Every structure is written in structure tokens, then in C-alpha cells.
Amino acid sequence: MVKTVVKIDGMMCGMCETHVNEALRKITGVRKVSSSHKKGQSELISESGIPESEIRRVMEPTGYAVLGINEEPYEKKGLFGGLFG
């Protein structure tokens, strides 16, 4: 699994977050999306890496600007967050 953090300019409220989430969920392979207008970013969890061009393609019609994209490995946290081994 891969966590992709997308820095986004222009989100001002919860409704902006909803618009961005809807756009990013259209990308094939995305399992989870969460956006924060306060942080100015969205986090995507996917099976494998997402091409930057695909993120920019789905974001372009929204009017929000993609400022940067960063990928890192994602390990699903268990029920107890690794407390027991």
C-alpha cells in the first residue's frame, strides 16, 4: 500500500474538501481519501503508486492547484496500533 500526500492550494472550507475528495476518488486503485483545508493537503491510500499526471488530470477541472505530490509506503495500523508486537 502507498500513502500519497497532495499539497493543494485553494481549499477554504469543508465543502472544498468534499469537492477535492470526490475528484480524487475517481482515480483507479484509490482506497481512501481525506482532505484538510487547514493543512492544505489531501492524503490518498492506494494499492500502488499513483502517477502524478493522473492526480493532476482529475484535479484540473476542480479549479484547485496541485502544489506538490509526495509518496511513501503505508502500513495499515492494526486495532491496537502495534502495541502487542
Contacts in CASP RR format, 6 or more apart in sequence:
PFRMAT RR
TARGET T0000
AUTHOR 0000-0000-0000
METHOD contacts of the structure
MODEL  1
MVKTVVKIDGMMCGMCETHVNEALRKITGVRKVSSSHKKGQSELISESGI
PESEIRRVMEPTGYAVLGINEEPYEKKGLFGGLFG
1 31 0 8 1.000
1 45 0 8 1.000
1 46 0 8 1.000
1 47 0 8 1.000
1 73 0 8 1.000
1 74 0 8 1.000
1 75 0 8 1.000
1 76 0 8 1.000
2 45 0 8 1.000
2 46 0 8 1.000
2 47 0 8 1.000
2 48 0 8 1.000
2 49 0 8 1.000
2 50 0 8 1.000
2 71 0 8 1.000
2 72 0 8 1.000
2 73 0 8 1.000
2 74 0 8 1.000
3 43 0 8 1.000
3 44 0 8 1.000
3 45 0 8 1.000
3 71 0 8 1.000
3 72 0 8 1.000
3 73 0 8 1.000
3 74 0 8 1.000
4 43 0 8 1.000
4 44 0 8 1.000
4 45 0 8 1.000
4 46 0 8 1.000
4 49 0 8 1.000
4 50 0 8 1.000
4 55 0 8 1.000
4 69 0 8 1.000
4 70 0 8 1.000
4 71 0 8 1.000
5 41 0 8 1.000
5 42 0 8 1.000
5 43 0 8 1.000
5 69 0 8 1.000
5 70 0 8 1.000
5 71 0 8 1.000
5 72 0 8 1.000
6 24 0 8 1.000
6 41 0 8 1.000
6 42 0 8 1.000
6 43 0 8 1.000
6 44 0 8 1.000
6 55 0 8 1.000
6 59 0 8 1.000
6 66 0 8 1.000
6 68 0 8 1.000
6 69 0 8 1.000
7 40 0 8 1.000
7 41 0 8 1.000
7 66 0 8 1.000
7 67 0 8 1.000
7 68 0 8 1.000
7 69 0 8 1.000
7 70 0 8 1.000
8 20 0 8 1.000
8 35 0 8 1.000
8 40 0 8 1.000
8 41 0 8 1.000
8 42 0 8 1.000
8 59 0 8 1.000
8 64 0 8 1.000
8 65 0 8 1.000
8 66 0 8 1.000
8 67 0 8 1.000
9 40 0 8 1.000
9 64 0 8 1.000
9 65 0 8 1.000
9 67 0 8 1.000
10 16 0 8 1.000
10 37 0 8 1.000
10 40 0 8 1.000
10 64 0 8 1.000
10 65 0 8 1.000
11 17 0 8 1.000
11 20 0 8 1.000
11 35 0 8 1.000
11 36 0 8 1.000
11 37 0 8 1.000
11 40 0 8 1.000
11 64 0 8 1.000
12 37 0 8 1.000
13 37 0 8 1.000
14 37 0 8 1.000
16 35 0 8 1.000
16 37 0 8 1.000
16 64 0 8 1.000
17 35 0 8 1.000
17 36 0 8 1.000
17 37 0 8 1.000
19 62 0 8 1.000
19 64 0 8 1.000
20 35 0 8 1.000
20 42 0 8 1.000
20 59 0 8 1.000
20 62 0 8 1.000
20 64 0 8 1.000
21 33 0 8 1.000
21 34 0 8 1.000
21 35 0 8 1.000
21 42 0 8 1.000
23 58 0 8 1.000
23 59 0 8 1.000
23 61 0 8 1.000
23 62 0 8 1.000
24 30 0 8 1.000
24 33 0 8 1.000
24 35 0 8 1.000
24 42 0 8 1.000
24 44 0 8 1.000
24 55 0 8 1.000
24 58 0 8 1.000
24 59 0 8 1.000
25 33 0 8 1.000
26 58 0 8 1.000
27 44 0 8 1.000
27 46 0 8 1.000
27 50 0 8 1.000
27 54 0 8 1.000
27 55 0 8 1.000
27 58 0 8 1.000
29 46 0 8 1.000
29 47 0 8 1.000
29 48 0 8 1.000
29 50 0 8 1.000
30 44 0 8 1.000
30 45 0 8 1.000
30 46 0 8 1.000
30 50 0 8 1.000
31 45 0 8 1.000
31 46 0 8 1.000
31 47 0 8 1.000
32 43 0 8 1.000
32 44 0 8 1.000
32 45 0 8 1.000
33 42 0 8 1.000
33 43 0 8 1.000
33 44 0 8 1.000
33 45 0 8 1.000
34 42 0 8 1.000
34 43 0 8 1.000
35 41 0 8 1.000
35 42 0 8 1.000
35 43 0 8 1.000
36 42 0 8 1.000
44 50 0 8 1.000
45 74 0 8 1.000
49 71 0 8 1.000
50 71 0 8 1.000
52 69 0 8 1.000
55 66 0 8 1.000
55 69 0 8 1.000
56 66 0 8 1.000
59 66 0 8 1.000
END
